[in-house]
């Protein structure tokens, strides 16, 4: 699933010690088939995210 700037998303954590991280897509760096996004999380942190299958979902 591709996301657009401004969409709310939830990034699933790879760690069992950390829960899902909600945020907003700030920039689409690369589209399908290997999408890459700049996401500003609700806690104020920003990261570049290349989701694995099912690791990023709409909020």
C-alpha positions in Angstrom: 0.0 0.0 0.0 1.4 3.4 -1.0 1.0 6.5 1.2 0.9 10.2 0.4 2.1 13.3 2.2 -0.1 14.2 5.1 -1.5 10.7 5.7 -1.5 9.3 9.3 0.3 6.0 9.6 1.4 3.6 12.2 4.8 1.9 12.0 4.9 -1.5 13.7 7.9 -2.0 15.9 10.4 -4.8 15.4 11.0 -5.0 19.1 8.7 -6.4 21.7 9.9 -3.8 24.1 8.4 -0.9 22.0 4.9 -0.5 20.8 3.6 0.8 17.4 4.7 4.3 16.5 2.1 6.6 15.0 3.0 9.6 12.9 2.4 11.6 9.6 4.1 11.1 6.2 6.1 14.3 5.6 7.7 13.3 2.3 7.6 10.4 -0.2 11.2 9.8 -1.0 10.6 6.9 -3.4 7.4 5.2 -4.6 6.5 1.6 -5.3 7.7 -1.0 -5.6 10.2 -0.2 -2.8 8.6 2.8 -1.1 10.5 5.1 1.2 9.0 7.8 3.5 10.1 10.5 5.8 7.8 10.2 8.8 7.3 12.6 11.7 6.2 10.6 14.7 3.8 11.9 17.3 6.6 12.1 19.8 8.3 14.7 17.6 11.1 12.4 16.2 11.5 12.2 12.5 12.8 9.2 10.6 13.3 7.7 7.1 11.3 4.6 6.8 11.4 1.7 4.3 8.6 -0.6 5.4 8.7 -4.3 5.1 5.5 -6.0 4.1 2.8 -5.1 6.7 5.1 -3.0 8.8 3.4 0.3 8.0 -0.4 0.8 8.0 -2.9 3.6 7.8 -4.0 5.1 11.1 
